[in-house]
Amino acid sequence: MIARHRRGCVVAGVVALALLAVGGREASGQAAPATPAAPTGSRELRVLTFNIHHAEGVDAKLDVARVAQVIKDSGADLVGLQEVDRGVERSGRRDLLKEIADLAGLRFVFGKNIDHQGGDYGNALLTSRPIVSEGNRLLPNTDGGEQRGVLQVVIDVGGTQVLVLTTHLDARRPDAQRRDSADAMLAMIEAWGSGPVVAMGDFNDVPGSATWTRLTTKLTDVWAAVGTGDGFTIPVEAPRSRIDWVLVRGLEPVSAEVLKTDASDHLPVVATLRLK
């Protein structure tokens, strides 16, 4: 199912409807006062993926302003967030997503995957770009693991529609659920057709894994293409694993950087992309 964005959204086209038709759940979107958007005809995207750990930093303090500042300082106009609380007890039943979006000056879309402590928990997308359609698709669940999902949002970039997938995959070993999730995401991309795609998030796996290998049959790993160094994002104090990825099709990777912050237990990855 598709929930329409509350301000100025265009009704989804036939392709997007087909993409979200089976097994989906509604996403909920709301507009915040927008920061100055990229020029209307701009073909370049600044993309950030960030597992925010419900806005709790390495100092164990919940600080939405700190997360929002990371987003603003990055210059991103497309932001994928994971581990987002809305009305959850541990975060004081606050709507953390709306607070972050308001502070960053961006619209948001939320994809709920589970109920948690009396509230909602899932992934989110923040953007200054026009939103064409939105939906949330639950991923295959293996052996009673945490329910995961993919937030699916179609945005307009200089007159071209781009499918944006934001996700947070299963953390358990072995990797059966992650492999199944990768296959499900590839099916979504196939259903989208030949249009541009950004897939980002916390994949809880590393380059060379079965998850990465499956996804990179159709998508380009932006860090592998243009990043410098190891690209590690966890643990924050001494990173040694690259599990937070930006993957693309139909966009040219221009640059990629891991940002330093203590706002979460993950480091964010920011990338500049250009439509081909």
SEMIDREN-71616 format. One record per residue (C-alpha): residue number from 1; chain; x, y, z. Coordinates in steps of 0.05 Angstrom, whole numbers, plus 5000, padded with zeros to 4 digits. Example, Ala and Ser with C-alpha at 12.3 -4.5 7.8 and 13.67 -1.06 7.14 Angstrom:
2
+-----+-------+------+------+------+
|   n | chain |    u |    v |    w |
+-----+-------+------+------+------+
|   1 |     A | 5246 | 4910 | 5156 |
|   2 |     A | 5273 | 4979 | 5143 |
+-----+-------+------+------+------+
//
This chain:
276
+-----+-------+------+------+------+
|   n | chain |    u |    v |    w |
+-----+-------+------+------+------+
|   1 |     A | 5000 | 5000 | 5000 |
|   2 |     A | 5020 | 5072 | 4989 |
|   3 |     A | 5008 | 5130 | 5035 |
|   4 |     A | 5010 | 5198 | 5001 |
|   5 |     A | 5058 | 5250 | 5027 |
|   6 |     A | 5017 | 5304 | 5062 |
|   7 |     A | 5042 | 5364 | 5023 |
|   8 |     A | 5050 | 5370 | 4949 |
|   9 |     A | 5060 | 5297 | 4932 |
|  10 |     A | 5043 | 5270 | 4863 |
|  11 |     A | 5002 | 5206 | 4860 |
|  12 |     A | 5046 | 5147 | 4846 |
|  13 |     A | 5051 | 5120 | 4775 |
|  14 |     A | 5035 | 5050 | 4752 |
|  15 |     A | 5106 | 5026 | 4761 |
|  16 |     A | 5109 | 5049 | 4834 |
|  17 |     A | 5042 | 5018 | 4848 |
|  18 |     A | 5066 | 4952 | 4820 |
|  19 |     A | 5129 | 4957 | 4862 |
|  20 |     A | 5090 | 4965 | 4927 |
|  21 |     A | 5028 | 4924 | 4913 |
|  22 |     A | 5040 | 4858 | 4949 |
|  23 |     A | 5060 | 4849 | 5021 |
|  24 |     A | 5070 | 4923 | 5035 |
|  25 |     A | 5054 | 4965 | 5094 |
|  26 |     A | 5038 | 5039 | 5094 |
|  27 |     A | 5092 | 5090 | 5104 |
|  28 |     A | 5074 | 5154 | 5139 |
|  29 |     A | 5102 | 5220 | 5114 |
|  30 |     A | 5099 | 5292 | 5138 |
|  31 |     A | 5130 | 5356 | 5113 |
|  32 |     A | 5176 | 5398 | 5156 |
|  33 |     A | 5198 | 5468 | 5137 |
|  34 |     A | 5245 | 5453 | 5080 |
|  35 |     A | 5317 | 5475 | 5075 |
|  36 |     A | 5335 | 5508 | 5009 |
|  37 |     A | 5329 | 5451 | 4959 |
|  38 |     A | 5378 | 5435 | 4905 |
|  39 |     A | 5364 | 5475 | 4841 |
|  40 |     A | 5303 | 5448 | 4805 |
|  41 |     A | 5343 | 5422 | 4747 |
|  42 |     A | 5400 | 5394 | 4790 |
|  43 |     A | 5422 | 5325 | 4770 |
|  44 |     A | 5466 | 5316 | 4831 |
|  45 |     A | 5447 | 5284 | 4898 |
|  46 |     A | 5482 | 5287 | 4965 |
|  47 |     A | 5462 | 5224 | 5002 |
|  48 |     A | 5472 | 5205 | 5075 |
|  49 |     A | 5459 | 5139 | 5109 |
|  50 |     A | 5460 | 5138 | 5186 |
|  51 |     A | 5440 | 5086 | 5237 |
|  52 |     A | 5421 | 5135 | 5293 |
|  53 |     A | 5412 | 5085 | 5350 |
|  54 |     A | 5348 | 5121 | 5371 |
|  55 |     A | 5389 | 5185 | 5376 |
|  56 |     A | 5431 | 5157 | 5434 |
|  57 |     A | 5504 | 5172 | 5427 |
|  58 |     A | 5566 | 5136 | 5453 |
|  59 |     A | 5559 | 5179 | 5516 |
|  60 |     A | 5491 | 5145 | 5529 |
|  61 |     A | 5455 | 5212 | 5521 |
|  62 |     A | 5394 | 5219 | 5476 |
|  63 |     A | 5406 | 5281 | 5435 |
|  64 |     A | 5364 | 5294 | 5372 |
|  65 |     A | 5397 | 5362 | 5361 |
|  66 |     A | 5464 | 5327 | 5354 |
|  67 |     A | 5437 | 5280 | 5301 |
|  68 |     A | 5403 | 5337 | 5264 |
|  69 |     A | 5468 | 5376 | 5264 |
|  70 |     A | 5505 | 5318 | 5232 |
|  71 |     A | 5452 | 5318 | 5177 |
|  72 |     A | 5456 | 5393 | 5166 |
|  73 |     A | 5532 | 5394 | 5166 |
|  74 |     A | 5535 | 5338 | 5115 |
|  75 |     A | 5497 | 5380 | 5064 |
|  76 |     A | 5455 | 5320 | 5046 |
|  77 |     A | 5389 | 5329 | 5010 |
|  78 |     A | 5371 | 5254 | 5017 |
|  79 |     A | 5380 | 5221 | 5084 |
|  80 |     A | 5366 | 5148 | 5103 |
|  81 |     A | 5359 | 5135 | 5178 |
|  82 |     A | 5356 | 5069 | 5215 |
|  83 |     A | 5335 | 5051 | 5287 |
|  84 |     A | 5284 | 5107 | 5290 |
|  85 |     A | 5237 | 5112 | 5351 |
|  86 |     A | 5169 | 5145 | 5350 |
|  87 |     A | 5130 | 5145 | 5416 |
|  88 |     A | 5176 | 5091 | 5446 |
|  89 |     A | 5183 | 5087 | 5522 |
|  90 |     A | 5260 | 5086 | 5523 |
|  91 |     A | 5262 | 5152 | 5486 |
|  92 |     A | 5210 | 5186 | 5530 |
|  93 |     A | 5153 | 5172 | 5481 |
|  94 |     A | 5178 | 5229 | 5438 |
|  95 |     A | 5171 | 5231 | 5363 |
|  96 |     A | 5245 | 5231 | 5349 |
|  97 |     A | 5237 | 5231 | 5274 |
|  98 |     A | 5194 | 5293 | 5272 |
|  99 |     A | 5241 | 5329 | 5319 |
| 100 |     A | 5302 | 5312 | 5276 |
| 101 |     A | 5266 | 5330 | 5212 |
| 102 |     A | 5243 | 5396 | 5240 |
| 103 |     A | 5313 | 5414 | 5264 |
| 104 |     A | 5344 | 5393 | 5198 |
| 105 |     A | 5290 | 5428 | 5158 |
| 106 |     A | 5272 | 5368 | 5115 |
| 107 |     A | 5209 | 5329 | 5097 |
| 108 |     A | 5205 | 5258 | 5123 |
| 109 |     A | 5175 | 5190 | 5109 |
| 110 |     A | 5173 | 5135 | 5161 |
| 111 |     A | 5170 | 5059 | 5151 |
| 112 |     A | 5147 | 5022 | 5214 |
| 113 |     A | 5173 | 4951 | 5220 |
| 114 |     A | 5155 | 4933 | 5292 |
| 115 |     A | 5118 | 4955 | 5354 |
| 116 |     A | 5167 | 4971 | 5409 |
| 117 |     A | 5155 | 4993 | 5481 |
| 118 |     A | 5088 | 5023 | 5464 |
| 119 |     A | 5112 | 5059 | 5402 |
| 120 |     A | 5136 | 5050 | 5331 |
| 121 |     A | 5206 | 5030 | 5307 |
| 122 |     A | 5235 | 5028 | 5237 |
| 123 |     A | 5270 | 5066 | 5182 |
| 124 |     A | 5261 | 5136 | 5156 |
| 125 |     A | 5278 | 5180 | 5096 |
| 126 |     A | 5289 | 5255 | 5101 |
| 127 |     A | 5294 | 5297 | 5038 |
| 128 |     A | 5287 | 5366 | 5007 |
| 129 |     A | 5269 | 5334 | 4940 |
| 130 |     A | 5197 | 5326 | 4915 |
| 131 |     A | 5168 | 5259 | 4938 |
| 132 |     A | 5128 | 5222 | 4885 |
| 133 |     A | 5107 | 5160 | 4924 |
| 134 |     A | 5122 | 5123 | 4988 |
| 135 |     A | 5111 | 5054 | 5019 |
| 136 |     A | 5141 | 5004 | 5066 |
| 137 |     A | 5154 | 4931 | 5050 |
| 138 |     A | 5166 | 4879 | 5103 |
| 139 |     A | 5224 | 4832 | 5088 |
| 140 |     A | 5226 | 4756 | 5095 |
| 141 |     A | 5231 | 4734 | 5168 |
| 142 |     A | 5274 | 4673 | 5182 |
| 143 |     A | 5271 | 4631 | 5246 |
| 144 |     A | 5236 | 4684 | 5288 |
| 145 |     A | 5285 | 4741 | 5279 |
| 146 |     A | 5267 | 4814 | 5287 |
| 147 |     A | 5220 | 4837 | 5232 |
| 148 |     A | 5258 | 4879 | 5182 |
| 149 |     A | 5233 | 4922 | 5125 |
| 150 |     A | 5251 | 4967 | 5067 |
| 151 |     A | 5224 | 5038 | 5062 |
| 152 |     A | 5210 | 5051 | 4989 |
| 153 |     A | 5207 | 5124 | 4966 |
| 154 |     A | 5206 | 5151 | 4896 |
| 155 |     A | 5235 | 5222 | 4890 |
| 156 |     A | 5241 | 5271 | 4833 |
| 157 |     A | 5311 | 5292 | 4815 |
| 158 |     A | 5312 | 5344 | 4761 |
| 159 |     A | 5253 | 5313 | 4726 |
| 160 |     A | 5277 | 5240 | 4734 |
| 161 |     A | 5243 | 5193 | 4782 |
| 162 |     A | 5292 | 5156 | 4828 |
| 163 |     A | 5274 | 5096 | 4872 |
| 164 |     A | 5305 | 5102 | 4941 |
| 165 |     A | 5307 | 5040 | 4986 |
| 166 |     A | 5326 | 5049 | 5060 |
| 167 |     A | 5336 | 4987 | 5103 |
| 168 |     A | 5367 | 4955 | 5164 |
| 169 |     A | 5380 | 4881 | 5156 |
| 170 |     A | 5383 | 4824 | 5207 |
| 171 |     A | 5444 | 4823 | 5252 |
| 172 |     A | 5446 | 4749 | 5268 |
| 173 |     A | 5495 | 4697 | 5244 |
| 174 |     A | 5487 | 4656 | 5200 |
| 175 |     A | 5463 | 4700 | 5144 |
| 176 |     A | 5400 | 4665 | 5117 |
| 177 |     A | 5353 | 4723 | 5132 |
| 178 |     A | 5401 | 4775 | 5102 |
| 179 |     A | 5408 | 4733 | 5039 |
| 180 |     A | 5333 | 4727 | 5033 |
| 181 |     A | 5327 | 4802 | 5045 |
| 182 |     A | 5378 | 4817 | 4990 |
| 183 |     A | 5338 | 4774 | 4941 |
| 184 |     A | 5274 | 4811 | 4961 |
| 185 |     A | 5307 | 4878 | 4948 |
| 186 |     A | 5332 | 4855 | 4880 |
| 187 |     A | 5260 | 4835 | 4863 |
| 188 |     A | 5237 | 4906 | 4881 |
| 189 |     A | 5291 | 4935 | 4837 |
| 190 |     A | 5271 | 4889 | 4780 |
| 191 |     A | 5198 | 4911 | 4788 |
| 192 |     A | 5220 | 4984 | 4784 |
| 193 |     A | 5247 | 4972 | 4714 |
| 194 |     A | 5308 | 5008 | 4686 |
| 195 |     A | 5303 | 5072 | 4727 |
| 196 |     A | 5356 | 5099 | 4775 |
| 197 |     A | 5361 | 5067 | 4844 |
| 198 |     A | 5393 | 5086 | 4911 |
| 199 |     A | 5394 | 5030 | 4963 |
| 200 |     A | 5424 | 5049 | 5030 |
| 201 |     A | 5426 | 5030 | 5103 |
| 202 |     A | 5456 | 4985 | 5156 |
| 203 |     A | 5463 | 4918 | 5121 |
| 204 |     A | 5496 | 4884 | 5180 |
| 205 |     A | 5545 | 4850 | 5133 |
| 206 |     A | 5611 | 4865 | 5100 |
| 207 |     A | 5638 | 4871 | 5029 |
| 208 |     A | 5649 | 4802 | 4999 |
| 209 |     A | 5593 | 4770 | 5039 |
| 210 |     A | 5535 | 4733 | 5005 |
| 211 |     A | 5490 | 4793 | 5019 |
| 212 |     A | 5538 | 4843 | 4987 |
| 213 |     A | 5553 | 4796 | 4928 |
| 214 |     A | 5479 | 4787 | 4913 |
| 215 |     A | 5463 | 4861 | 4915 |
| 216 |     A | 5524 | 4882 | 4875 |
| 217 |     A | 5503 | 4839 | 4816 |
| 218 |     A | 5454 | 4896 | 4801 |
| 219 |     A | 5481 | 4955 | 4842 |
| 220 |     A | 5547 | 4992 | 4848 |
| 221 |     A | 5578 | 4998 | 4918 |
| 222 |     A | 5593 | 5072 | 4921 |
| 223 |     A | 5649 | 5065 | 4972 |
| 224 |     A | 5684 | 5012 | 4930 |
| 225 |     A | 5678 | 5058 | 4870 |
| 226 |     A | 5702 | 5124 | 4898 |
| 227 |     A | 5716 | 5118 | 4973 |
| 228 |     A | 5785 | 5127 | 5002 |
| 229 |     A | 5808 | 5081 | 5058 |
| 230 |     A | 5771 | 5025 | 5092 |
| 231 |     A | 5703 | 5060 | 5101 |
| 232 |     A | 5692 | 5028 | 5169 |
| 233 |     A | 5632 | 5052 | 5208 |
| 234 |     A | 5630 | 5010 | 5272 |
| 235 |     A | 5647 | 5011 | 5329 |
| 236 |     A | 5652 | 5087 | 5333 |
| 237 |     A | 5712 | 5089 | 5380 |
| 238 |     A | 5755 | 5044 | 5336 |
| 239 |     A | 5718 | 5026 | 5272 |
| 240 |     A | 5735 | 4959 | 5241 |
| 241 |     A | 5675 | 4939 | 5198 |
| 242 |     A | 5641 | 4969 | 5138 |
| 243 |     A | 5568 | 4950 | 5145 |
| 244 |     A | 5534 | 5016 | 5126 |
| 245 |     A | 5529 | 5021 | 5051 |
| 246 |     A | 5504 | 5065 | 4994 |
| 247 |     A | 5490 | 5024 | 4932 |
| 248 |     A | 5467 | 5054 | 4866 |
| 249 |     A | 5444 | 5041 | 4795 |
| 250 |     A | 5437 | 5094 | 4741 |
| 251 |     A | 5476 | 5145 | 4782 |
| 252 |     A | 5550 | 5160 | 4778 |
| 253 |     A | 5588 | 5158 | 4844 |
| 254 |     A | 5627 | 5223 | 4852 |
| 255 |     A | 5653 | 5220 | 4924 |
| 256 |     A | 5642 | 5183 | 4990 |
| 257 |     A | 5663 | 5198 | 5061 |
| 258 |     A | 5653 | 5169 | 5131 |
| 259 |     A | 5636 | 5226 | 5179 |
| 260 |     A | 5663 | 5229 | 5249 |
| 261 |     A | 5611 | 5238 | 5305 |
| 262 |     A | 5593 | 5211 | 5373 |
| 263 |     A | 5518 | 5220 | 5360 |
| 264 |     A | 5506 | 5145 | 5352 |
| 265 |     A | 5540 | 5078 | 5357 |
| 266 |     A | 5550 | 5080 | 5281 |
| 267 |     A | 5587 | 5130 | 5237 |
| 268 |     A | 5547 | 5159 | 5179 |
| 269 |     A | 5567 | 5152 | 5107 |
| 270 |     A | 5556 | 5211 | 5058 |
| 271 |     A | 5562 | 5205 | 4983 |
| 272 |     A | 5554 | 5252 | 4924 |
| 273 |     A | 5519 | 5221 | 4863 |
| 274 |     A | 5504 | 5246 | 4794 |
| 275 |     A | 5449 | 5222 | 4748 |
| 276 |     A | 5477 | 5191 | 4685 |
+-----+-------+------+------+------+
//
